Amino acid sequence: MSRTSDQSVLLSDDPPLDLRLSDAELENARERIVAFIVDLVDDAGAEGAVLGLSGGIDSTLVAYLAVEALGEDGLHGITMPAEVNDPDVMSDAERVAHELGVEYDIVEIQPIAESVFNAFPEAADDRMAAGNVYVRTRAVLNYFVANAENRVVLGTGNRAEAMTGYFTKYGDQAVDCNPIGNLYKQQVRQLAAHVGVPRDLVMQEPTAGMWEGQTDAEEMGLDYDTVDAILAVHVDGGLSRAATVRELDVPEEAVDRVVELYERSAHKRAMPPAPER
């Protein structure tokens, strides 16, 4: 696969920055991630891995790489729909499990979430608080199965999500590792296409499934290609704010927004603080 043949992984015709990897870099990333998963499971003395299957591109890519690393029997998938989730996306999760030939379970989490809402009804109408209940419920179930079967829990977080804090604390980042954690979202899509993930899944609108109709771009206020570019050039690369605006031809407000997300989410990327001794 050449770089010219994977134009479809870009979300726009003219993204601020082309972060796609070369063929050699793609294959290297694939091999490194597969080896990483193998080593993690071996070092833990585990029997395999558990993965929450959401139907999204991150979860799907990790599933493909995990099966390459551990085989079909080495991965146990769990699909955990709630009433706020798009049924089509949930069916994509089952489709991935069938295509890969892995064991999977469907656990309806709405009753579990409702028990939490009923325990503290004052917060049930808070959309963000309720959305986080769904995400944290999935984390509990992932570890429940993993503990019972002596498996590790694979995460699905990518670099763009980690740097902007676009994840639920002690929720979707309550995992043993993030195999694709060093990849920007653009590179996630590219690697997914490289390993054979169907195009409709590669280009699916990203959503955390926290409430009905929720999308990542709407919540962040920017599309992932723009977020990736600003992170790579300004936050990770250290280019000044003014130079970033010129280099990427993006509004100053876009740079400020990404910096705000990065700074405001610093607590999510650190251990809980304690007083100095």
Protein Blocks (a to p, Z undefined) as FASTA:
>chain_A
ZZklmmmmpcbfbdfbdcbdcfklmmmmmmmmmmmmmmmmmmnopabdcdddehiaklmm
mmmmmmmmnojmlpccdddddfkbcfklmmmmmmmmmmnopacddddfklmmmmmmmmmm
mlmmmmklmmmmmmmmmmmmmmmmmmmnopadddfbdfklmmnopacehilmmcfbdfkl
mbcfklmmmmmmmnopafklmmpccdehlaghiafklmnopafklmmmmmmmmmmnopaf
klmmmmnopafklmmmmmmmmmmmmmmmpccddddZZ
